[in-house]
């Protein structure tokens, strides 16, 4: 049985947004991130990442990118959200197609874990609904099913989503994590700010080397290097504290990569931890 952990970085779509959305702190206008009354020249296109972790104890998929339905109609999938973020899904990029390229079917996936339930992370959920278990944090689930402005609940309608509760640990800005396998190798860390129940992920090999998947705590490495929060947050103070924690983690000598979900500098690749 293989003992290595492989983290596949997948681009499962593209999202076009106003440049103020990933880098809110560079703009005086607090609503600049919406793109309203701003020129199209302020629009930028960013990757939407998902991660497949091949682990000795199971296959773990983090986030799902866009549903294939956006190829026919963005409006049908996103509704009014197309005013803020536009979805693009080139051929072969959907999470279902990417898994097939790697030789897997959705039913082969032991855990789908959603870092949070914003549309660019949960839209493709129905493409992998046959996974053995689908999880998100209890905090995120409760928020997402009541907040009709930031979330589109029909994206998980008919999907068996279960929740996990964070537990006390000496990791993260709140010292709260969910240890998926109970051995510290895959930990989902409470990093609120961008959303109430946002989880970053730390993947740790047996030799102690780590990969940090920052989700949307920041939109790029620049975010934590310069402490620039995203435009969309529910708690700016919490967002800053979560970003500071990522900055601290990324600087540790045993961290071989720290990645933001939408960083255009992060290309699809595989990281192997021994």
N, C-alpha and C positions, 0 to 999 in steps of 0.2 A: 504494500500500500504506500502511495506517495506521501511524503512528509512535508514537501514544499507547499507554500501558499502562493498562488498566482493571482495577481490583481489585474484584470483586463480593463483598461480604460476605453470605453466605447463612446463615440459620438452618436447619440440617438435623436438627432435633429439639430436645427438651428433656430435661433430666436432673434427677431429684429426689434430693437428697443431704442428709446432715446438714450444718448450717452450719459445722461444724468441719472438713469436708473441704476447702473452698476456703481457709479461714483458720485453719490449724492452730495458729499461734502465739498465738491469743487464748484457747486452752483449756489448762488444766493436765492434764486427762486425756489421755494420749497416744493412747488408742484411741477418743476421742470421735468421730473422723471416720467410724468404722464405723457409728455410730448404735445400736450394741448397748446395750440397757438405758437408752436415752434416749427421751424423749417425742417423739411425732410433731410437737409444736410447734416442735421444733428443725429440722424438714425445710424446705428451701428448693428452689425450682425455677429452674434456670438454662438459658440457651440452649446449644445445641451448634452451633458454627459450622463452616462449611467456606468455602473461598475459591476462586473461579474467577478466574484471571488471564488476561485477553485481551491477549496479547503479540504484537508483530509477528513473532516467531519461533515462535509456537505457543500453543495453549491449555493452560493448566496448572491442574489442580484440586488443591487442598491439603485433604486429609482428606475423609471421606465421611459422617460422621454415622451415624444409625441406619438399619438395614435395615428395609424395609417389613414384614418378618415380626413386628416388635414390636407391630404393631397387632393381631395375632391372639394372640400369646403372648410376654410378656416372659420368662417362665421358659424357653421353648424357645430363645430367642436368648441369654439371659444366664446361665442356670443359677443357681448360688449367688450370683453377683454382684448379683442383685436385692436382696440383703440390704443392699448398700452404695449402689448406684445404680439407680434405676428409670428406664426409658426411655419417652418419649412421643413420638409422631410424628404431628402433626396432618395432615389431608388436604392434599396439595399441597406438603408440606415435605420430602419425601425428596429426596436428591441427584438421582435420576433425574428426578423431577417438576420440580425447580428448573431443571435443565439444559434440559428440554423447553420450559419457560416462556421461557427465553432463546434458544430456537431451535436447541438442540444435542442431538445424540444422544451416548451414551457413546463411540461409535466416532470421534467428531470430536475427542475429547480427546487431545492429543499426550502429555501427562504427567499421571499421577496421582501425587502425592508425599504420602506419609503422614508427618506430623510425628513420630508414634509409633504404636504398635499397640494401645493400650488400646481397649476395646470401643467407646466413644463416638466414636472417630475411625476405626475400621476396620470397624465393623459393616456399613456400607453398601457395602463394597468390591465385593461380588458384583454390585451394581447397576450398576457401571461397569467390569466386568471386560473389556469389549471396547475399552477405551482402548488407544492404541497402545503405551504403556509405563507400567508401574506400578513405583514406586520407594519404598524406605525406606532408612535408613542401615544399613550392615552391622552396626554395633553393636546397633542395635535389633532387627534380624532375628534375630541369634544369641540375644539375650536372650529375645525373645518366644517362640521355639520351644523354650525350655527351662524357662521360668517358668510353670508351670501355675496358679499362684495369681492372678497379676495379668493374665494374658492368656488369650484363648480362641482357640486356633490354628485351629479349624474355620472361623473367620470368613474366613480366606484360603485355605482348602483348595480346590484346583482353580483357583486364580487364579495367573497367571504374575507373581509378584512378583520384581523384580530389586533388587539392592542397589547403593548407592554408598558410596564411601569418602571420608571427609573428607580434605582436604588442608590443608597449612599456609597460613595467611593472616593478615593483620593485623586480623582481625575476630573478635569473640566472646570469651567468658571463657577458652577454651582455645586461641584463635587457630587454629581449625579450621573450614573451610567446604566446602561443595560448591557450585560455581558452575555452575548448570544450563546456561546458554547460553555460558559462557566469556567473557562480556563485563561481568560484575559487576551485571547488571540484576536477576537473581533468584538470591539466595544463600541456601542453607540452612546455618544456623549451629549448630554443636554446642553445645547448652545442657543438659548432663546435670543430673540431680538428681531431677526427677519421674520420669523413666525414664532408662535407661542411654544410649540413643541418640537422645534427644529433639532435634528440630531446630526452632529458630525460623527465621523467614524475613525477609529484608530485600529489598524491591522498590525499585529505584532508577530514576528517570526520567532522561532525557538532560540535564535541567537540574539534576540533583543532588538533587532532592527525594526523600524516602524515605517508605515505609510499613513499619512494623515489625509483623510478625505474631508475637506472643509465644508462640503455642500454649498449653501448660499450664505454662510456666515460673512463671507466676502466674495466678490465676483471674480477676483484675480489675485495673483500673488501681490500685486501692487496694493491691494486692499489692506492687507495686514502689514506690509512693509511701511506704508504711509498712513495707516489707520484711517482709511476712508470707508465709511459705512455705505450700505446700499440705500437706494431711494425708498424702497418698500420695506418698512419696518413697523412692528406694532409697539416696540419699546426701544427708543434710541439708546438709552442708558445700557440696557441689557445687550444691545447690539455691539456697543463699544467694548463692553467687558468680554463678550464672546470673541470678538475680533482680537483683543489683547491676548486672550488665552491661545488662540491659533498662532499668533505671532511668537509667543513663547515656545509653543510646541515645535513650530517649524525650525526654530533656531537650535534645537537639541541635536547633539552630534549623532545620536542613533537614528534620527529621522532622515530617511534617504529621499523621501519625496513628500511634499505637502501640496495638495492640489485643490483649487477651487473648481466648482462645477462648470462655470461658464468662462473659464480663462482661455482666450484664443491662442495663448502660447503653449497650451497643453494639447498635444496631439495624441491620437489613439496609440496606445502602446501597452506593453505588459511589464509588470514589476514582479519579480520573484523574490520571495522571502524564504530563507532556509530555516 
